[in-house]
Amino acid sequence: MISINLQRFNNSLTLMIIVFNKYQGAGNDFVIIDNRNDIFNPDNSELIEKLCNRRFGIGADGLILICNSKQYDYEMKYFNSDGKESTMCGNGGRCSADFSIRTGMAGKNHTFKAIDGVHHAISEGGIIRLQMNDIKESQLIDGNYFINTGSPHYVIFKKDIDKTDVNSEGKRIRWSDSFKPGGTNVNFVEIEKNGIYVRTFERGVEEETLSCGTGVTASAIASVLSGQFDTKSVSVRTRGGNLSVSFNVSGETVTDVWLSGPATFVFEGIINV
């Protein structure tokens, strides 16, 4: 990010030019900014919301700041499109990994810090694999699984989910008493022959996104815990693309969780703010 001082009509005008990268992971899209020089203020929620706005800004489901870390290759700070710092974003983590590799910030096998802890990322053949945190327990609420995969997710198994009004049903559940005070993300999951099909209402975006990495992870784990599959690797279809989740299950404990899929650089640009 660059600040340029301009003189216009004898008044001093400071123009801030932000250099950004646009990324998408299975249709889940992000503005990524290299903030290792601490130029961008992460407390400026109004600016973050403006940059994510699809009509008056760049447009994205969320914004990611890549920051310095003393112990790891970098730290990822993730903000939803409402301008507020959020919990872990799986697709955002995979896009951050690709960004760091492409810009020479990190190697193809590296670690970074996020709000929920440390993550390991591996780039192989155009696929970014991201290790998620272990899950020590899950809950059944009204017969459906509630699993925290770095972000809280409620998983509902249904048939013909393309007929589901995800925004209406998701919003109603997202704010229900069972998930107060912070609310939850809501996933509608359809069992298919070779995997699952997932649609997610994402909190902070407050509408359906084309995919959600932590939601896909929770849905895949719930499909095995509920006996839908006996495999420990689940293929996932979303409206934005295909992902896969592998893990080990021992009772209620889930370990060695990996979210895999493409992370795609879309374009680089600058915006005046």
N, C-alpha and C positions, 0 to 999 in steps of 0.2 A: 504494500500500500504506500502511496506517495502523496505528500502534501505539497501543493504548489501555491505560492502567494502571488496574487494578481492585484494590480492597481487599476481600478475602474472608476471614473468620475470622481477622482480624489478620495475615494473610499477604499479601505482595505478589505479584500475578499479572499478568504481561504477556501480553496477548492481541494477536496479530498478525492483522489482517484484510487479506487480499489481494484487491484488485480485479482481475478478470481478464476477458478476452474469449475466447469459444470460437469457433473458425473451422474451416472445412473446405474443402479444395480437391480436388474429385473424390473425396470420401470419405476423404482423408488429413487427419486432424483434429489440431488444435493448441490448446494453452492459450497465449494471448498476454498478456504483462504489460508495461505501460509502465514501464520502469525507468530513465527519464532522471534521476531523483533518486537513483539508486544505493541504493535501500532494500533491494532483494532481493539476497541474496548468491548469486552464480552458482556458488560453490564448494560450496553446500549440496546435494550430489547426492541425499542422503536425502530432502530436502523435494521436490525436483524429481520424483523417482521416485514419491513419495507423491501428488503432485498429478496425475500422469499415470495413476495406478492407476485402473482402471475400476470397481473395487468399493469402494475405500476413499478415493478422491479425486475429482477432477473427471472424469478419463478422457480420454486423448489418446495419439496416436502420438508426440507430442513437445511440448516447451515452448519458447517463443520469448520472449526478452527484447529489448525495443526500447530501445536505449541511445543516448546522445548521441554525436555525431561532429563533430569540428571541420571536416572537409572536405566531408562529405556530409550529406544530410538526416537520416540516423540510421545506427546500426549494428545489425545483426541478429545476435543470438547464439542458436544453435540447440542444443537438448539432446534426445537421444533419450529414450524412456520409461524407459530404464535409469538415468537421472539423469546421464549423462555428456555433456559437450559433444561434438558430432559435426561431421562435415564438412558440406558444403553441402546444403541441402534446397530443392529447386525449388518444390514446392507450398507449403512454409513461406515461401519468399521471396515468392511471389505473394500469400499471405494477409497477410504483413507489409505489403506494399505497399498492399493494400486497407484494412487497419487504419489505416495512417498517413494515407491519403487521407480516410477516413471521420471520423477524429478531428481533422482539420485540421493534422496534423503536417507533411504534405507535399502537393504538388500532384499532379495527374493524370499528370504527366511528371516523374519524379524519379530520383535515384540514391541508393544506399545501400551500405554496406560489409558484407561477410560474411566468413566465415573464409577463403574462397578468393579474395577480392578484391572489386572493385567491380561492382555490377550496376545496370542501367538498367531501370526499370519504367514501363509505360504502361498507363493505364486507358482502354478504349474500348468503349462500348456494353455494359457489364456483363462484359467480358472483361479479365483482367489479363495483359498480355504481359511476360515477364521475359527479359531478355537474359542468356544463360549465357556462360561463358568459352569462348574458342576451344580447340579440341582439336588438339594438334600431332602426336599419334600414337595409334595403337591397336595392340593385340596380338591374335594368334590363339593361344589356349591350348586344346589338344585339339580344334581345329577350330571353336571358338566365340570370339566377339569379347569382349575385355576392354577397356573404355573408361572413362576417368576423366572424368566430367562435373561435377567439383566433389566428387563421391563416386565410389568405385570400383564398377563394375558389370560383371558377367559376363552375357552375353546368349546364351541358348540358343534356337534355333529348333526348334519342335516342332509337331506336329499335335494337335488335340483337347486343348488344354491344360487344359480344364475337368476332364479325367480325371486330371490330374497332381496328386500329393500335394505341393503346393508347400512346405508346412512341413517335411515329411520330407526331400525332395530338396534343398530350399534350405538347410536346416541342414547337411546332409552336405557340400555344395559350399562353403558359406560358410566352413567351418573347414578346408578341404582344404589340403594342403601348398603348392599353387601360389599361395595368396594370403596366406600368413603374412608378417609377424606380425599385421597388422591385420584380415585377413579381407576379405570382399567382400559386396556385395549381389548377389542372383541374380535374373535376369529370365527368365521363360519366355514366348516370343513365338510367336504363331500368325499366319501371313500370311492376311489376308482380302482380299476383292475390292477394297475401296477404302481399305485401310490395314492396321493391325496391331492385334492384341489382346494385351495385356500383363498378366501376373501377376507380382508381385514379392515375394520374401522379403527383408525389410529388416533389416539388421544393426542392433543397438542396440534395436530393437523385438523382434527375434528371433522373428518370425512374419510371415505374409503381411499386408500392408497393402492397403487397397482401391485405392490407387494410389500411385505414387512418382514425383515430378517428374523427379529426376535419372535414375531408371531408365527412364522413358518417353523421355527425351531420348537416352540411350545406345541404347535399343532402336530408335528411329527412325533414328538415324545408322547403326547396324549394318545395318539393313534396306536402306539405300542402298549402303553400302560393299560389302555382299555381293551386290549386283546384284538384289535382290528388287524394288526400285523404281528408276526412273531420275529420279523427281521429287525436288526438294529441299524439298518440304513434305509431311509425312506425317501423316495423321489417325490418332489412337490411341484405342482403346477400352480402358477398364479396368473393373474391377468397380464402381468408385465413380463413373464418369462418363467424359466424353470430353474429350480434350486434343488439341493439335496442336503439331508441332515443325517449324520451318523453319530452313534453314541452307544454306550454300554449301560445296561440296566441291572441293578442289584437291589431287589426289593423296591423301596421308594426312592433310592438314591440313583441318580443318573450322572455318569462321568464320561470323560473323553468325548465331549460334545463338539462336533465340527459342522459349521455351516459353509456350504460350498456353492459357488456359482460365478457367473461373469460379473465383472465390475468394469464399466465402460466409460472412458473419457469422451465427452461430447464436444466441448469446445473451451477455449480460454478467452477471456475478455476483460474489459475494464468498464467500470461504471463510476460516474461522478455522483458524489453525495454531499 
